[in-house]
Amino acid sequence: MTKPQIPNPKSQISNWALVIILLMGTFLRLYKLDSVPPGLTHDEADTGYFVAAVYRGMPSQVRVPYGYGYEPFPKYSGALFMALFGPTDLALRLHSGFFGIVLLLFTYLWTRRSFGIATGLGSAGLVAVSFWTVCDSRFALNSQPAPALFTGAVYFLWCAMDDRGGDRRWWAWGLFALLLTGSLYVYEAARGAAMAFGLLFIYLACVDRPCFRRHGAWFAGALIIAGLLAAPHLLDPGAWGRSSTLSGPLRSAYHGDFGPLLINVASALGTFSFNGDSFVTYNLPGRPIFDPLTSLFFYGGVLLCIWRWRRPAYAFTLMWLIVGILPSLILGEWTSVLHSKVAEAPILALPALGAAEVGRFIAARLGPRWVRLLVAFCVIWLVVIAMSTGYDYFVRWGESPETRAAYFHNLVAITDYLDDAEYSGTVALSSPFPDLPLDPFIADLRLHRDDLALRWFDGRRALVFPDATRSLLVVPPNAPLAPYFAERLYLRLVERVHLQPDDVDPYFDVLEWDPNGALSSFLPSSAGTVAAGDGPLRLPVNFGGAVELLAYELPTPTVVPGGTVTFITFWRILDPVALGPVPAQTYGYAAVLFVHVLDAADAVVGQEDRLDAPAWNWQSGDAFVQLHRFQVDASAPPGLYRLGVGIYTRDDLTRLPVLVNGVQIDDRVLVSPLEVVIND
């Protein structure tokens, strides 16, 4: 008959402590997740676009500069969360929160195995309540799985190299290779941090020969397997798009100017204790990672690792720390909370490591009573850190006007208003960023109504007239209607929706109008003519079957050299498909209107190329007005100048042809001349 096992009180206490830490970490990551952060950034919305494309079974082929579309793992893991919670920004934030908890668990497991239970609990506690990790776990970005997967790889590496028990842990080597591969498919910072494993391999070969003889071949094999599995992604140049941001300081240093690099190194190191990341989107500007007291333990942990550099766990912690913050050392403090995120586990483990060593010192000299006092103090201080994080994150950062502006809270409030509105039909929405992949992607994640059709434009330079007799017009203060438009429209104010009074954009106006009737009053009474090919051409003029020029207006027929030209064009959308197939690697149709001031030799002496009613959103039957303002060259001599008007596709700079009875006669039209005069 076997005796019943008596539970170990210390083990029970540590288990309960871990449960409390997990609950605290989960609470800080889920509390008010639908309202803090107070909106969406363009980066988050772009991430959502790629994740939603996978969720819908049509992965996007878009090629973008900084790698959002090149990171396969978060696209598919995020799509799983969209399958569970819907294609919304909340699903993306839950995705990040989940991996934040996974990071907490792997940090605990790694530090407990490497340094003991006290360090494990302390590290997990700091990951749970640190402002950095809490904030990071609530972003809807593609990078969040990287720290969790990388830390998991470290944990299983340490499991694999643990000689207790005598059995070869092949499963641990396999999980190490698998999780390392996963992290390489997430974020460039993880690909850089993987150098730590190479450094550890060399370290073991030079410093710990017995360990290297036992595990070196398995270690090398696991690294090779991870490299082979990640090779399809690593060999794609697009997967290294963010690395180009590192080139500036390094190029200066290569040419002998170390000043920019040294300044960046100093500012990055200062983020630990003195002056944190200044970018409000990702941090409470200036808030360092550690408070003064925790900083002392952090530096103590660093010194301890240096002192015990012959022990692999301590040496590797330093290696991981250094390569993990290397991008921040090169680029400086700005956005360092993202660039250093793969090193979250070692950075937050070091204060716990220092505190645990202080505890051992006290135990050896003063006895267990004083150790219990230290433990109680550390627990109280963790609670203080948690309270500080909660106040700084949810109040100081989450409610600040700067944060609300950075997260486009005004636009999010507009989409929430439309989501609840009883109205159905077209909505003309003025926006400072109406093109892809900007404001419209935010709306895609927030607005879920099939009975609303949005028309996007920037009211400061353009106005879209939906083909309807009744429509809503939404105008925020950061994209007001140009006076030229506002003075000519009959608009009925439905409601002015007020937000926070101290917001950068504290309200938006909801108006009702008759777009078709408004367009009729906008257009000149007579159609007018233009010149194209060899002779005059009566308006409207067909451009490539996609749009037609209805009319134009030149309020400034005379200007002085260097003066400003104001020119307005009126267009009707015929068929956007006539622009040609959308390139597979672009977000959508992209076109540009041009107005050129031409001298007798056809040289351009003034121009503006822009379109503020973006082509991706064109709908047949709609119309739009584009307002051009630009300067004539100050060197332009007096005389008459021709005005050339046309449109081209942005991807290949191909002008749309001017068509008459389906035959191309030109690629632009010439309108009323502009006279340059010199005032006496």
Rosetta blueprint (number, residue, H / E / L):
1 M L
2 T L
3 K L
4 P L
5 Q L
6 I L
7 P L
8 N L
9 P H
10 K H
11 S H
12 Q H
13 I H
14 S H
15 N H
16 W H
17 A H
18 L H
19 V H
20 I H
21 I H
22 L H
23 L H
24 M H
25 G H
26 T H
27 F H
28 L H
29 R H
30 L H
31 Y L
32 K L
33 L L
34 D L
35 S L
36 V L
37 P L
38 P L
39 G L
40 L L
41 T L
42 H H
43 D H
44 E H
45 A H
46 D H
47 T H
48 G H
49 Y H
50 F H
51 V H
52 A H
53 A H
54 V H
55 Y H
56 R L
57 G L
58 M L
59 P L
60 S L
61 Q L
62 V L
63 R L
64 V L
65 P L
66 Y L
67 G L
68 Y H
69 G H
70 Y H
71 E L
72 P H
73 F H
74 P H
75 K H
76 Y H
77 S H
78 G H
79 A H
80 L H
81 F H
82 M H
83 A H
84 L H
85 F H
86 G L
87 P L
88 T L
89 D H
90 L H
91 A H
92 L H
93 R H
94 L H
95 H H
96 S H
97 G H
98 F H
99 F H
100 G H
101 I H
102 V H
103 L H
104 L H
105 L H
106 F H
107 T H
108 Y H
109 L H
110 W H
111 T H
112 R H
113 R H
114 S H
115 F H
116 G L
117 I H
118 A H
119 T H
120 G H
121 L H
122 G H
123 S H
124 A H
125 G H
126 L H
127 V H
128 A H
129 V H
130 S L
131 F H
132 W H
133 T H
134 V H
135 C H
136 D H
137 S L
138 R L
139 F L
140 A L
141 L L
142 N L
143 S L
144 Q L
145 P H
146 A H
147 P H
148 A H
149 L H
150 F H
151 T H
152 G H
153 A H
154 V H
155 Y H
156 F H
157 L H
158 W H
159 C H
160 A H
161 M L
162 D L
163 D L
164 R L
165 G L
166 G L
167 D L
168 R L
169 R L
170 W H
171 W H
172 A H
173 W H
174 G H
175 L H
176 F H
177 A H
178 L H
179 L H
180 L H
181 T H
182 G H
183 S H
184 L H
185 Y L
186 V L
187 Y L
188 E H
189 A H
190 A H
191 R H
192 G H
193 A H
194 A L
195 M H
196 A H
197 F H
198 G H
199 L H
200 L H
201 F H
202 I H
203 Y H
204 L H
205 A H
206 C H
207 V H
208 D L
209 R H
210 P H
211 C H
212 F H
213 R H
214 R H
215 H H
216 G H
217 A H
218 W H
219 F H
220 A H
221 G H
222 A H
223 L H
224 I H
225 I H
226 A H
227 G H
228 L H
229 L H
230 A H
231 A H
232 P H
233 H H
234 L H
235 L L
236 D L
237 P H
238 G H
239 A H
240 W H
241 G H
242 R H
243 S H
244 S H
245 T H
246 L H
247 S H
248 G H
249 P H
250 L H
251 R H
252 S H
253 A H
254 Y H
255 H L
256 G L
257 D L
258 F L
259 G H
260 P H
261 L H
262 L H
263 I H
264 N H
265 V H
266 A H
267 S H
268 A H
269 L H
270 G H
271 T L
272 F L
273 S L
274 F L
275 N L
276 G L
277 D L
278 S L
279 F L
280 V L
281 T L
282 Y L
283 N L
284 L L
285 P L
286 G L
287 R L
288 P L
289 I L
290 F L
291 D L
292 P H
293 L H
294 T H
295 S H
296 L H
297 F H
298 F H
299 Y H
300 G H
301 G H
302 V H
303 L H
304 L H
305 C H
306 I H
307 W H
308 R L
309 W L
310 R L
311 R L
312 P H
313 A H
314 Y H
315 A H
316 F H
317 T H
318 L H
319 M H
320 W H
321 L H
322 I H
323 V H
324 G H
325 I L
326 L H
327 P H
328 S H
329 L H
330 I H
331 L H
332 G L
333 E L
334 W L
335 T L
336 S H
337 V H
338 L H
339 H H
340 S L
341 K H
342 V H
343 A H
344 E H
345 A H
346 P H
347 I H
348 L H
349 A H
350 L H
351 P H
352 A H
353 L H
354 G H
355 A H
356 A H
357 E H
358 V H
359 G H
360 R H
361 F H
362 I H
363 A H
364 A H
365 R H
366 L H
367 G L
368 P H
369 R H
370 W H
371 V H
372 R H
373 L H
374 L H
375 V H
376 A H
377 F H
378 C H
379 V H
380 I H
381 W H
382 L H
383 V H
384 V H
385 I H
386 A H
387 M H
388 S H
389 T H
390 G H
391 Y H
392 D H
393 Y H
394 F H
395 V H
396 R H
397 W H
398 G L
399 E L
400 S L
401 P H
402 E H
403 T H
404 R H
405 A H
406 A H
407 Y L
408 F L
409 H H
410 N H
411 L H
412 V H
413 A H
414 I H
415 T H
416 D H
417 Y H
418 L H
419 D H
420 D H
421 A L
422 E L
423 Y L
424 S L
425 G E
426 T E
427 V E
428 A E
429 L E
430 S E
431 S L
432 P L
433 F L
434 P L
435 D L
436 L L
437 P L
438 L L
439 D H
440 P H
441 F H
442 I H
443 A H
444 D H
445 L H
446 R H
447 L L
448 H L
449 R L
450 D L
451 D L
452 L E
453 A E
454 L E
455 R E
456 W E
457 F E
458 D L
459 G L
460 R L
461 R L
462 A E
463 L E
464 V E
465 F E
466 P L
467 D L
468 A L
469 T L
470 R L
471 S E
472 L E
473 L E
474 V E
475 V E
476 P L
477 P L
478 N L
479 A L
480 P L
481 L L
482 A L
483 P H
484 Y H
485 F H
486 A H
487 E L
488 R L
489 L L
490 Y L
491 L L
492 R E
493 L E
494 V E
495 E E
496 R E
497 V E
498 H E
499 L L
500 Q L
501 P L
502 D L
503 D L
504 V L
505 D L
506 P L
507 Y E
508 F E
509 D E
510 V E
511 L E
512 E E
513 W E
514 D L
515 P H
516 N H
517 G H
518 A H
519 L H
520 S H
521 S H
522 F H
523 L L
524 P L
525 S L
526 S L
527 A L
528 G L
529 T E
530 V E
531 A E
532 A E
533 G L
534 D L
535 G E
536 P E
537 L E
538 R E
539 L L
540 P L
541 V E
542 N E
543 F E
544 G L
545 G L
546 A L
547 V E
548 E E
549 L E
550 L E
551 A E
552 Y E
553 E E
554 L L
555 P L
556 T L
557 P L
558 T E
559 V E
560 V L
561 P L
562 G L
563 G L
564 T E
565 V E
566 T E
567 F E
568 I E
569 T E
570 F E
571 W E
572 R E
573 I E
574 L L
575 D L
576 P H
577 V H
578 A H
579 L H
580 G L
581 P L
582 V L
583 P L
584 A L
585 Q L
586 T L
587 Y L
588 G L
589 Y L
590 A L
591 A E
592 V E
593 L E
594 F E
595 V E
596 H E
597 V E
598 L E
599 D L
600 A L
601 A L
602 D L
603 A L
604 V E
605 V E
606 G E
607 Q E
608 E E
609 D E
610 R E
611 L L
612 D L
613 A L
614 P L
615 A H
616 W H
617 N H
618 W L
619 Q L
620 S L
621 G L
622 D L
623 A E
624 F E
625 V E
626 Q E
627 L E
628 H E
629 R E
630 F E
631 Q E
632 V L
633 D L
634 A L
635 S L
636 A L
637 P L
638 P L
639 G E
640 L E
641 Y E
642 R E
643 L E
644 G E
645 V E
646 G E
647 I E
648 Y E
649 T E
650 R L
651 D L
652 D L
653 L L
654 T L
655 R E
656 L L
657 P L
658 V E
659 L E
660 V E
661 N L
662 G L
663 V E
664 Q E
665 I E
666 D E
667 D L
668 R L
669 V E
670 L E
671 V E
672 S E
673 P E
674 L E
675 E E
676 V E
677 V L
678 I L
679 N L
680 D L
